[in-house]
């Protein structure tokens, strides 16, 4: 039963300080380019199951990061979302370093 | 006048905090209430997104639902238009009462600019099985005696005084609980877990988690299988338990008086046990990369 057409809207007002949604570096493309360059130098390392697994993991983190970025709103404090983004960025950083180390 | 301007400029130069301008935000909300008759054997299933869900037991044989959809924007007409994009439905079959909220966009319709969320306050009868999934938001369950199934993504989970069979699958959704009695099964991906006062059996599988477990005097079995995680268990008196560890690339920290018997103990692998007596509650822990701390 779809019943959200029921009017009964309530109108109130709030005061808040609006800050633009914090900019989180979207460096996924740059990271992918760097990894491509490195893999061109050492294709064998990048074909290993371990590297492929790490790459899949990185893609998953990138998608999760994007999903969270899409939820950020300037009308919300976004506290919990920013904590999640921080965790993801730390995991991404650690993973990228590991991937680069594998190819050197 | 010029003296006043100089003073204001000086204050700003000295870095005194200047109050940020506040903006008036229009808040448009819609409240829907529903009471649904319940019979034993019927499950409440809720599929939510961008939702705060609060659920508890009551003594009636009804499922009482209050749904509030809220949209915030500087422009009232935009807030109202965006609110209408959040749809909510309820459906009843023989064995299930199904609730759902979701954003629905018409062809070429822009996605909402407002901050929109849906808030559920739900009361369910004792022994009414509950099956909740939430994508972004918060889930709080308190004082529930029943079978519970939770599927959470990017949604924090808070549990208080839960009795029954509990199954949780969570991704990027931290779990905190105080008082769970029953058969507990948790699968966690990148979600921290903080459990206090557990009675019954705990089976926990986790990846990339910080796990803290306290007050386990009434537990009958704990099984933890974790990867890239930090696990900390406060056992109280550790002599009350039988421990089994299998730790790969994991640091083990135990109280001085806890002397495990090591089958393997090298840089890469630790296999150890402590008090293998069958009558004692078992704590079995397997970790691949991380730390295990046993405290008393």
Interface residues (C-beta under 8 A of the other chain):
Chain A: X1 X2 X3 X4 X6 X8 X9 X10 X11 X12 X13 X14 X15 X16 X17 X18 X64 X67 X68 X71 X73 X74 X75 X76 X80 X81 X84 X87 X88 X91
Chain B: X20 X21 X22 X23 X24 X25 X26 X27 X28 X29 X30 X31 X32 X50 X69 X72 X73 X74 X76 X80 X83 X84 X86 X87 X88 X89 X90 X91 X114 X115 X136 X138 X154 X156 X172 X190 X208
